[in-house]
Amino acid sequence: MRAAIVPTGVVLLCAALFGQMHCSAQIRNAQALQTDAAFQFMQEPPVQSELEANLEGMQVEGAVGSAAEFNDRAIVRTRLLQLNGAEQDFLRSIRLAPANPVPYLNLSRLYYLLEETDNAYRVLDRFVDRAEANERDLFQIGQDLMFARRDAEARLYMRAMLARRRLPVEAALWLAADRMRSQDYAAAMEYYDRTLAINPDESRALFGMAYIHYQAANYDRAAFFAGLAIDHGSIEPDVYYLSARSLFQLERFEQALQVLRDCPVDRRNLEMIRLQ
């Protein structure tokens, strides 16, 4: 069994014990570990053969080097499937550069490829907790993971953002939208609830709740949340249509028609005209 990461001042590893579960993941994902392009070098990417030739000097426990050197060596070791050494070098890099996101993201990626999701999350959580960067910049890291099609890691990162209350409304809305794309409405509703617990006037969460309730044919709740979203300035193109449609389903026709009349011209669509 692998040991957990202990967050004491710096990210530490209690012990690197490679058990059967780890070995089987290594075998299954060997090609990804050897070729994955997501690992980030901190210096100019070296010629791998040169680093391989210098690995002998890195085998000594407590080898010295800069954060960038340890990070880049760890990537080479990962490609050579020297995973214990890679893990330790990423941790040394973090210890030397605790504010730099690169070694955290790399170590988290290593754990993710080894199917150690809990450890991957702990690394990201530790970075988010310690980071002194602007919260918008921190949020952008999660966005960048998504744009790189590393969706599972982006979810872990945004969970850490929410847990550590770093831009929590945006993190919760991101997680809700992610669950909406997967049509996991129950999970999405939980994230919208968490958003509204922080900011009850957040129109994006109000609209999301209205949409989920409408899909579940809970028209009374859908009309309620859609009305609140409108009252709080929602810019969602379909918020008036959703409100009116819910009211029509409840046979509250006068209210529905009033919503249609109140709808700005630039948000009216063919379906709304048909309702009228």
N, C-alpha and C positions, 0 to 999 in steps of 0.2 A: 504494500500500500504506500501511496505517496503522502508525504507530510504536507500539512497545510502551511500557508504563508502566515507568518505572525507579524502584524503591523505594529512594530515597536520602534518609533522614531524614524526608522528606515525600513523598507520592505526587506524582510529576512526570510530565509528558508530554514526550518528546523532541521530537516535532514532530507537528502535526495535519495529516496529509496524507490527503486524501480521494480514494481511488482508485475504480476501477470497482466493486470488490466492495462497498465502502461505499455508493456511490451506488445500486447496484441494491437493496441492503437497505433503503436509505432510501425508495426508490420503493415497494417491496413493503409496507413497514410504515408508510407515511406516516400512515395513519389512526390507527394505534395510537400513534404518536409525538405526534400532535396531540390525542388524547383520553384517553390512558392515565391512569387514576385512581390508579395506584400511586405516582406521584411525591409526595413529602411536602414540604409547605411547612414552614419553620421559624418563620414568623410567621403571623399571621392571613392566610388565603388572600386575596390582593388581587383587586380587579376587574381582569381581564386588560387591558381597554382602557386603564386608567391606567398599567400597566406598559409596555404597548406604546408609549404616548406618551413614556415616559421612556427608551426604549431608545437614543435617539440619544446620550445622555450616557454610555452604557456601551460605546460602540464604541471608545473610546480605549484603547489598550493600557496595562495597568497601572492601570485604573480602580480607585478606592478604594471601600471599602464594608465592611460587616460580613460575617461568615460567613453569617448568616441572609439578608442582602440578596443576596449572590452566589448562594446556593442557590436562593432564590425566583426571581431573575432567570433563572437557568439553566433552570428549569422553563418559564418563559414562552418563552424562546428555543427550547426543545425543541418547544413547541407551534407555534412559527412556523417550525420546521424550520431554524433558524439553529444548526446542530448544532456547528459549530466553536466558536462563542461559548458555547454551552451547556456543552460539554465543559470549556472553559477556566474558566468561572465555577464549575462544580462543583469543579474542582481548586483554585481560589482559596478556596472555602469550606472544603475539607478542610485546606488549608494554615493557615487561620485558626482552625479548630476541629478539631484532629486526633483528639480523643477522642469527638466526636459521631458516632454511626452514620448519621445522616440523609443527609448529602451522599455518603457512601460508598455507601449503598444506592441513592440516586438515580443516581449515576454508573454503578454496576453495572447498574441497570435500563436506562439509556440504551444501554450496550454490548450488553446482552441483546437489546433490541429491534432493534439494528443487526446482530444475529447474530454479534457478536464475543465469543464465549463465553470465550475465553482472557483477554481484557481484563477481562471481567466477573469472572472468578475472581480475577485478580490484585488487583483493587480490594478484593474481600471478604477475600482472604488478607492483604492489607496491614492492613486494619482489625483483623482478629482478632489478628494478630501484635502490633499496637501497643496494643490496647485494655487499659485498666487496670481495667475493670469486673469485678465478680464473675462467675465462670465460669458460674454458673447463669443470670445475666442475659444473658450472651453466647449461651448455648444457647437461651434463650427467643426471641432474635431469629430464629434459624433456624426454631423452631416457629411463630412468627408468620408467617413467609413461607409456610410450608406451609398454615396456617389461611387465609391470604389466597389460596390456590390458585396460589401462585407456586412450584410444585413444583420446576421446573428450577433456579430460583435458590436454593431451600432446599437442594437437593442440592449446589450449588456451595459454599454457605456451610458446610454440615456437612463437606464435604471439607476446607475450610480449617481448621475446628475440629480435625479429626483430624490434619491435617498439622502444625499448630502445637501439638498436644498440649494443647489447651484442652478439658478434660473429654473426653478421647479415648475412654473406654469408652462414654459415652453417645452421642457422635457416631458411633462405629463401629456401635453397635447401631441407631441411627436409620437409618443408611445401609443396614444389613443388612435391616431391616424394610421399607424403601422398595423394595429389590430383591426381597424376598419377595412384596410386593404385585404386582409385575410378573412374578412367577414366573421371575425371572432368578436361578436357584438357584446358578449358578456364582459370580456376583458376590456374592451374599449370603454364600456360604460363605467367600469371601475376607475379607469384613468380620467374620464371626464368628471366623475365624482370627486376625485382627488384634486383636480383642477379647480372645481367650484368650491371646495373646502378652503382653498387658498385665496381664490378671488371669485366671489359669487356673481360678479358682473361680467365674467369673461364670456363674450358673445360666441366665440368659436366653440366653447364647450357646451353652451346652451343649445346651439344649432345641432351639434353632434348628438346630444341627448334627444332632441326633437326627432332627428332622423331615425335613430335606433328605435324609439317608441313607435314611430310611424310604421317602420318595417315589421314590428311585432303586433301591429293593429291595435296598439294602445293609443287610440286617437285623442282621448282626453288629455293624456300626458304629453302627447306630441304637440297638440294645440297650445298647451300651457308653456312648454319650453320654447316653441317657435315664437310665441308672443313675447316672451321675455327676451329672446334673441333680438327681435325687432326693436323692442324698447331700449335695448342696450347697444343699438347701432350696428347690428350685424351687417357685414358687407357680402355675405354669401348670396350668390345670384338667385338661389332657389328658396330663400327663407320665406318670402311672401307666399309663394306657391305652396310650400309645405304647410304653412299656417292655414291658408284658405282651404286646401284640400282636406286637412284634418277636421276643420270646422264643418265642411260639407258632409264628411262621413258621420259627424255627430248630429247632422240635420240642423245645425245652427246657421241657417242660410243668410240671415241678415248680417251677422258678424263676418261670415265668409266674404260676402259682397263688399263689406266695408274694408276688409283687408285688401281686396283686389283694387278697390278705388284708391286706397292709400299707397299702393305700390308705385314706386317711381317708374316713369315711362321706360327708362333704359333697362329695367329689370323685368319687364313684361315679356312673356313668351307665348307661343301658340297655345299651350295647354291652359294658360290663365285666361286667354281670350275665350276658349271653349267653355271654361267654367262659368264665365260671365254670361 
